Amino acid sequence: MNTAQSLEPLFNDLVTIIAAVALPLIVALVNKYVSNAAARAAIINAVTNASGIAAAYGQTKGDQYLQNANVKSVALQMGIAYVADQVPQALKYFGQTDADIAAKIESALALHFGLATPIPPVVPIAAPAASTNAAQPALVVPATPLPPPSATAA
């Protein structure tokens, strides 16, 4: 009986123990990821629906774009109540307050009304201005241009 054959039962036991310990950890990580994604999707769906409810309320009050502060306030409260009623566990999970929900509903309303502006393009930062420090050496430029390298000087 060689060494590999004698260590095989020990190796099999070791693999079984590692799998028994690692499997619950892997399952817990997958469940957490799925829970996060499901909670996030539930909040997004509820906020989208709440923006529709708020817009519909504004239309019934003759304020299509919710420009009247009183109408907008009531519409947002209706939206907040809807979201809080639909996904209370997800809100608690992420620690969302009424102010957070209102901000999300307002963003969704902007998209609903087509008022959202796209993210502005990145503007490159201008190169720094030339230094006036006299201690820096000046760039030496030859008075006459250098001749092009010849094909024979390789």
KOLSE-730604 format. One record per residue: residue in three letters; y, z, x of N, C-alpha, C in turn. Coordinates in steps of 0.1 Angstrom, whole numbers, plus 5000, padded with zeros to 4 digits. Layout:
BEGIN
alaYZXYZXYZX/...
END
This chain:
BEGIN
met498850005008500050005000501250005009/asn502149905007503349895015504449975009/thr505549985017506750065013507350015000/ala507549884998508149824987507349864974/gln506049864975505249904963505350054960/ser505450134970505550274968506950314963/leu507950244966509350274961509650204947/glu508750124942509050054930509150144918/pro508350244916508550334905509850414906/leu510150454918511450524920512650434916/phe512550314921513650214918513750194903/asn512650174896512650154881513250274874/asp512850394878513450524872514950524875/leu515350494887516750494890517550394882/val517050274880517750174871517750224857/thr516750284852516750334838517750444837/ile517950534846518950644845520350584846/ile520550494855521950424855522250354843/ala521250284837521550214824521750314813/ala521050424813521250524802522650594803/val523150604815524450664817525550554814/ala525350434819526450334818526550274804/leu525450264797525550194784526450264774/pro526450394773527450454763528850444768/leu529050444781530450414786530950274783/ile530050184784530450044781530650024766/val529850084758530050074744531350144740/ala531650254746532950324742534150234746/leu534050174758535150084762535349964752/val534249904749534249794739534849834726/asn534349954721534850004708536350034709/lys536850084720538250114721539049984721/tyr538549884728539249754729539349694715/val538149694708538149634694538949714685/ser539049844686539849924677541349894680/asn541749884692543149854695543549714689/ala542649614691542949484686542949484671/ala542049554664542049554650543249634644/ala543649744650544749814646546049734647/arg546149664659547349584661547449464651/ala546349404648546249294639546649344625/ala546149464621546449524608547949554607/ile548549604617549949624616550749494615/ile550349394623551049274622550949204608/asn549749214603549549154589550349234579/ala550449364580551149444570552649424572/val553149414584554549384586554949244581/thr554149144583554349014577554449014562/asn553449084556553549094541554749174537/ala555149284544556249364540557549274541/ser557649184551558849104552558949004540/gly557748964535557748884523558148954511/ile557749084510558149174499559649194499/ala560149224511561649244513562449124509/ala561949004514562648884511562648854496/ala561548874489561448854475562348954467/tyr562449074472563349164465564849114467/gly565149074479566549014481566748904471/gln565848814469566048704460566248744446/thr565448854442565648904428567048964426/lys567649014437568949074436570048974439/gly569748844441570748744444571248744458/asp570548804467570948814481569848754489/gln569748614490568648544496568348584510/tyr569448614518569248644532569448784536/leu569448874526569649014527570949054536/gln572048994532573249014539574049144533/asn573749174521574349294515573549414520/ala574349514526573649634533572849714523/asn573349724511572649804501571249744497/val571349614495570049534492569149544503/lys569649524515568849514527568149654529/ser568949764527568449894529567249924520/val567449884507566349904497565149824501/ala565349694505564349604508563549654520/leu564249714530563549764542562749894538/gln563249974530562550094525561250054518/met561349944510560149894503559149844513/gly559649774523558749724533558049834541/ile558849934545558350054553557250124545/ala557550144532556550214523555350134522/tyr555450004521554249914520553449924533/val554049914544553349924557552650054559/ala553350164556552850304557551650324548/asp551750264536550650274526549450194530/gln549650074536548549984540547750024552/val548450064563547850094576548250224582/pro548050334575548550464580547750504593/gln546450474594545750514606546250434618/ala546450304616546950224628548350264632/leu549150304623550550354626550450484634/lys549550574630549350694636548750674650/tyr547850584651547150554664548150514674/phe549150424671550150374680551350454680/gly551450564671552650644671553950584666/gln553750494656554950424651555650504641/thr557050504642557850574632558450484622/asp559150534612559750444602560750354609/ala561450404619562450314626561750204633/asp560650224639559850124646559350014636/ile558950064624558449974614559649894609/ala560749954606561949884602562349774611/ala562349804624562649704634561649584634/lys560449614632559449504631559649424619/ile559949484608560149414595561449324597/glu562449374603563649294605563349174614/ser562549194624562249074632561448974624/ala560449024616559648934608560548864597/leu561548934592562548874583563348764590/ala563748784602564448684609563648554611/leu562348574614561448464615561248394601/his561148484591560948434577562048344573/phe563248384576564448314572564848204582/gly564148194593564348084603565648124611/leu565948254612567148294619566848334633/ala565648344637565348394650565648284660/thr566248324671566648234681565548234692/pro565248124698564248124708564748204721/ile563748244729564148314741564948214750/pro566148264755566948174763566148134776/pro566448014780565747974793566248054805/val565348064814565748144826566748074834/val567848144837568948084845568748124860/pro568648034869568448064883569548144888/ile569248244897570348324903571048234914/ala572348244914573048164924572848214938/ala572848134947572648174961573848264965/pro573548364973574648454977575748384985/ala576948424983578048364990577948385005/ala578448295012578448295027579148425032/ser578548485041579048605047580248575056/thr581248665055582448645063582348735075/asn581248795078581048885089581048805102/ala582048845111582248775123581148805133/ala580348905131579348945141578148855140/gln578048775129576948685128577248555137/pro576248505144576448385152576648265143/ala577548175148577748055140576647955143/leu576447875133575447765134576047655144/val575247625154575647525163575147385159/val576047295157575647165152576047065163/pro575146975168575546885179576646785174/ala577546745183578646665179578146525176/thr577046475183576546345179575146365174/pro574746285165573346305159572346285169/leu571246355168570046335177569446205174/pro568946135185568246015183566946035176/pro566445945168565145965161564045965172/pro562946035169561846035179561245895180/ser560945855192560345725194558845735192/ala558345615189556845615187556045635200/thr556745605211555945615224556045765229/ala556845845224557045985230556146075222/ala554846055223553946145215553146235224/
END
